[in-house]
């Protein structure tokens, strides 16, 4: 997948723990862990907005597109 989740980087810059963010935005630590690891197939805009508000960042700080190597 070409989308990379940099949530752990943003959390570290804000000196916030996953547990604190999960409580602030109202999701389980398990779901936040899945999001951080990129093992989810999607994220609701509402959840993304809550994360950005809590971390005072933009969606582009959390999500990054990386072109995949082409087979050839």
C-alpha positions in Angstrom: 0.0 0.0 0.0 1.3 3.5 -0.8 -0.1 5.2 2.3 2.2 5.4 5.3 0.9 6.3 8.7 3.3 8.6 10.7 1.1 8.8 13.8 3.9 7.5 16.0 6.2 10.3 14.8 3.6 13.0 15.5 2.9 11.5 18.9 6.6 11.6 19.8 6.9 15.2 18.7 4.0 16.2 20.8 5.3 14.1 23.7 1.9 12.4 24.0 1.4 8.7 24.7 -1.0 6.5 22.6 -3.1 5.9 25.7 -3.6 9.6 26.3 -4.6 10.2 22.6 -7.0 7.3 22.6 -8.7 8.6 25.7 -8.9 12.1 24.3 -10.4 11.2 21.0 -12.6 8.4 22.4 -11.3 5.3 20.7 -9.8 2.1 22.2 -6.0 1.8 22.5 -6.3 -1.4 20.4 -7.9 0.5 17.5 -5.3 3.3 17.8 -2.6 0.7 17.7 -4.0 -0.8 14.5 -4.1 2.7 13.0 -0.6 3.5 14.0 0.7 0.2 12.4 -1.2 0.9 9.2 -3.2 -2.3 9.5 -6.5 -0.6 8.9 -8.2 -0.3 5.5 -9.6 3.1 6.2 -10.1 5.8 8.8 -13.2 8.0 9.3 -12.8 11.7 8.6 -14.3 12.3 12.0 -11.6 10.2 13.7 -8.9 11.9 11.7 -10.3 15.3 12.6 -10.2 14.4 16.3 -6.6 13.2 16.0 -5.6 16.4 14.3 -7.3 18.5 16.9 -5.7 16.7 19.8 -2.2 16.7 18.2 -2.6 20.2 16.7 -1.5 19.0 13.3 -2.8 18.5 9.7 -3.8 15.2 8.1 -0.7 15.4 5.9 1.4 15.2 9.0 -0.1 11.8 9.8 -0.7 10.3 6.4 2.0 10.2 3.7 1.8 8.8 0.1 4.8 6.9 -1.1 5.0 5.6 -4.7 5.3 1.9 -4.8 8.1 0.4 -6.9 6.8 -0.9 -10.2 7.3 -4.4 -11.2 9.1 -4.7 -14.4 
